[in-house]
């Protein structure tokens, strides 16, 4: 996935999760992939949030800016579809 996402990019929370502090429609900047240690159960990305860098599940984000690379938008959509189909690591 790292080679399909063009970092950094703006994203918006499209799903609240108990493992993440993000709220619906909250905008963040995605800065990279999270360390593999955090990606055992799901794909995680690093975000700038308030004054911290956090890892959050990619499934809770969608590209939110018109200037986000088309391949990045497609990769995020593919990941959402993959998860919705019930696939997991």
N, C-alpha and C positions, 0 to 999 in steps of 0.2 A: 504494500500500500504506500510505503514511503516514497517510492519512485513515481507514483501517480498523483500525489498531492503537491501542489506548488505552495510552499510556505513563504511568508506568513499569509493568512487570508482571514477575512472577517466571517464570522458565523453567528447564527442565532439559535438559541435553545428552542427546540421543537417538541421536547418531551421532558417533563420533570422526573428525576430519578432519586431514590432515597440515598444513593451513593454519591450524589453530586449536589453542590450548593446552588447550582444554576436554576433560575426560575424561567417559566415560559416567556418567550420573546426577548430574553436578556441577550445582549450582544457581547461577543468576546472576540479576541484575536487569537487564532490558532497559530502557534509558533513552531510546532514540530510533532513528531511521534513521541509518545511516552516511552520510557525504558521498557524493554521486553519483560522485565520482572512484573510490570503492572498489566501486561497484556495476556495473561494466562487464560482468562475467561472470555474476554472481549477486546476489541480493538480500542485502544486508548490514545488520546492525543493530548499534547500540552497546550494549555491556554494561559493567557495573561488575564488574571481576575483580581480586581482591586489592586493590591500591591504585592500579589503573590503569583507564582507559577504553579498551576495545578494540573493533574492528569484527570481527564474526564472521558467517559465513553463516547466514541465517535457517533454512536447511534442517536445520541440526544442532540446532535448539532446538524444544521443545514447551512449551506453557503448563503450569505445574506447580502452580498454586494454584487453589483453588476460587473465589477472588474475582476471577479474571481475566475481563474483559468477554467476553461470548459472541461478539461480532463479532470480537474479537481471536483467540479460539480458532478460529473459522471461517476467518479470513483465513490463519492459520498452516497450518491443514489444507489449504486451497486451494493454498497455495504448495507444500507437500509433494507434493500430487497432481500439480501442474503439472510439477515437477521429475522426479517418478517417470515421467511420461509421455514424458520426453525433451526437453521444451521448454527453451529457453534464450534469453537476450537476443541 
